[in-house]
Amino acid sequence: MWIIDYLLDRSSATLLVFGTFVFLSRIVHFSVPVRIGIGFAALVVMELTPISDRTAFEWLVSTVERPSAPGLLLLIVLTVSALTGARPERNSEYRFGTAALIVAGAVLYPGATGFLNYDTYVLGYSGYTLAAAVGLLLAYALYRRYFFVVAALDIAIIGYLLSAGRSLNLWDYLIDPVGWFAAIGAWLGIITEALLRRSRSIAHPKASL
């Protein structure tokens, strides 16, 4: 079990470093094997770079901490996209899943960080409000056959019921700050892509027919 904990604790940091450098290497049109090498080299450099009494990588691990199941899935999708050049923003399940994460973060984080008088984080400890919302979300995802969303929610729920993580709060299994910011970034990309397509269709109306 400690091996799983060790890997999960470092999964967000690993994907952030690897995915970022893979994406940057794709901008200059390196091949896929070269991108993979650059990503792993970045991880090695982070592990060898000291910050105070630990490495830069371990510092990042302690900063971003363990991901939620949906957050981890999103980071994996974004990393694969950066590596292969796939366009997940054209997939309706991807748009739905990232939008759900954004809404969840908008509900959770303002109250949890003191910007509201009511701390929405307490909803994850007891009561039926958050559980009912997750149930509705799961039912809709099943109806639309968004199986990756269903899998992420199921893993989050099972992890919570089994107390597989260090938290007793359901929120921590459903969303994490890194996943939330990644979802926001994903939707910035979705909006940018839509605006670019619109501008191209206006500039070249015949080409869009």
C-alpha positions in Angstrom: 0.0 0.0 0.0 2.9 2.4 0.7 4.0 2.0 -2.9 0.6 3.2 -4.1 0.7 6.1 -1.7 4.2 7.0 -2.8 3.2 7.0 -6.4 -0.1 8.9 -6.0 1.6 11.5 -3.8 4.0 12.2 -6.7 1.7 11.8 -9.7 0.5 15.4 -10.0 4.1 16.8 -9.7 5.4 14.2 -12.2 2.7 14.9 -14.8 3.0 18.7 -14.4 6.8 18.6 -15.0 6.7 16.0 -17.7 3.6 17.4 -19.5 4.9 21.0 -19.4 8.2 20.2 -21.0 6.7 17.8 -23.5 4.3 20.6 -24.5 7.1 23.1 -24.8 9.1 20.7 -26.9 6.1 20.2 -29.2 6.0 23.9 -30.0 9.4 23.6 -31.7 8.2 20.5 -33.5 10.4 17.8 -31.9 9.5 14.2 -32.6 7.6 12.2 -30.1 10.6 10.2 -28.8 12.6 13.4 -28.4 9.6 15.0 -26.5 9.5 11.9 -24.1 13.3 12.3 -23.5 13.0 16.0 -22.8 10.1 15.3 -20.3 12.2 12.6 -18.4 15.3 14.8 -18.5 13.2 17.6 -16.9 12.2 15.2 -14.1 15.8 14.2 -13.5 17.0 17.8 -13.4 14.2 18.6 -10.9 15.3 15.7 -8.7 18.9 16.8 -8.8 18.2 20.4 -8.1 18.4 21.2 -4.4 16.0 23.6 -2.6 17.0 24.0 1.1 17.0 20.5 2.5 15.1 18.8 -0.3 15.1 18.6 -4.1 13.0 20.9 -6.4 10.9 17.9 -7.3 10.1 17.0 -3.7 9.3 20.7 -3.0 6.8 20.6 -5.9 5.3 17.3 -4.5 4.7 19.0 -1.2 3.2 22.0 -2.9 0.7 20.3 -5.2 0.1 17.2 -3.0 -2.0 14.2 -4.0 -4.5 14.7 -6.9 -8.2 13.7 -6.9 -9.3 11.0 -9.3 -10.9 13.5 -11.8 -7.9 15.8 -11.5 -5.4 13.0 -12.1 -7.4 11.8 -15.2 -7.4 15.3 -16.6 -3.6 15.7 -16.1 -3.1 12.4 -17.9 -5.3 13.5 -20.8 -3.5 16.8 -21.1 -0.1 15.1 -21.0 -1.1 12.6 -23.7 -2.5 15.6 -25.7 0.8 17.4 -25.3 2.7 14.3 -26.4 0.7 13.3 -29.4 -1.0 16.5 -30.5 -4.5 15.1 -30.0 -7.3 17.7 -29.7 -9.4 16.7 -26.7 -11.3 20.0 -26.7 -13.3 18.6 -29.7 -14.7 15.8 -27.5 -17.9 16.5 -25.7 -17.0 14.3 -22.7 -13.8 16.3 -22.2 -15.7 19.6 -22.3 -18.3 18.3 -19.9 -15.8 16.8 -17.5 -13.6 20.0 -17.4 -16.7 22.2 -17.0 -17.9 20.1 -14.1 -14.5 20.5 -12.4 -14.7 24.3 -12.9 -18.1 24.5 -11.4 -17.1 22.3 -8.4 -14.1 24.5 -7.8 -16.2 27.6 -8.0 -18.5 26.2 -5.4 -15.8 24.9 -3.1 -12.8 27.2 -3.1 -14.3 30.7 -2.4 -15.9 29.4 0.8 -13.0 27.2 1.8 -10.5 30.1 1.4 -12.6 32.6 3.4 -14.1 34.7 0.6 -17.6 33.6 1.7 -19.3 33.5 5.1 -20.1 29.8 4.7 -17.4 27.2 4.3 -18.6 24.8 1.6 -15.8 22.4 2.5 -17.9 21.1 5.5 -20.4 19.6 3.0 -17.8 16.9 2.3 -17.8 15.6 5.9 -21.5 14.8 6.3 -25.0 15.4 5.0 -26.5 14.5 1.7 -26.1 17.7 -0.4 -22.7 16.9 -1.9 -23.5 13.2 -2.2 -26.8 14.0 -4.0 -25.0 16.4 -6.4 -22.4 13.7 -7.2 -25.2 11.2 -7.8 -26.9 13.5 -10.2 -23.7 14.1 -12.0 -22.9 10.4 -12.2 -26.4 9.7 -13.5 -26.1 12.3 -16.2 -22.7 11.0 -17.2 -24.1 7.5 -17.5 -27.0 8.8 -19.6 -24.6 10.5 -22.0 -22.2 7.5 -21.9 -19.3 9.6 -20.6 -17.5 6.5 -19.4 -14.2 8.3 -18.4 -16.2 10.7 -16.3 -18.1 7.8 -14.7 -14.9 5.9 -14.0 -13.2 9.0 -12.4 -16.3 9.6 -10.2 -16.5 5.9 -9.3 -12.9 5.8 -8.3 -13.3 8.9 -6.2 -16.4 7.6 -4.4 -14.8 4.2 -3.8 -11.6 5.9 -2.5 -13.7 8.0 -0.1 -15.8 5.0 1.2 -12.6 3.0 1.8 -10.8 6.0 3.3 -8.0 5.2 0.8 -6.6 8.7 1.1 -5.5 10.8 4.0 -8.6 12.8 4.0 -12.1 12.1 5.4 -13.7 14.7 3.3 -15.4 13.7 0.0 -14.4 17.0 -1.7 -10.7 15.9 -1.6 -11.5 12.8 -3.6 -13.5 14.8 -6.2 -11.4 17.8 -6.9 -8.0 19.3 -6.1 -6.5 22.8 -6.8 -4.2 21.6 -9.6 -7.1 19.8 -11.4 -9.2 22.9 -11.0 -6.6 25.2 -12.6 -6.0 22.6 -15.3 -9.7 22.5 -16.1 -9.7 26.3 -16.3 -6.7 26.2 -18.6 -8.5 23.6 -20.7 -11.5 25.8 -21.1 -9.3 28.8 -22.0 -8.0 26.5 -24.8 -11.5 25.5 -25.8 -12.7 29.1 -26.0 -9.6 30.1 -27.9 -10.1 27.3 -30.4 -13.7 28.3 -30.9 -12.8 32.0 -31.5 -10.1 31.0 -34.0 -12.5 28.8 -35.9 -15.0 31.6 -35.9 -12.5 34.1 -37.2 -11.4 31.7 -39.9 -15.0 31.1 -41.0 -15.6 34.8 -41.2 -12.4 35.5 -43.1 -12.9 32.5 -45.5 -16.7 31.8 -45.6 -16.4 29.4 -48.6 -13.8 27.3 -46.8 -16.2 26.6 -43.9 -18.9 25.3 -46.2 
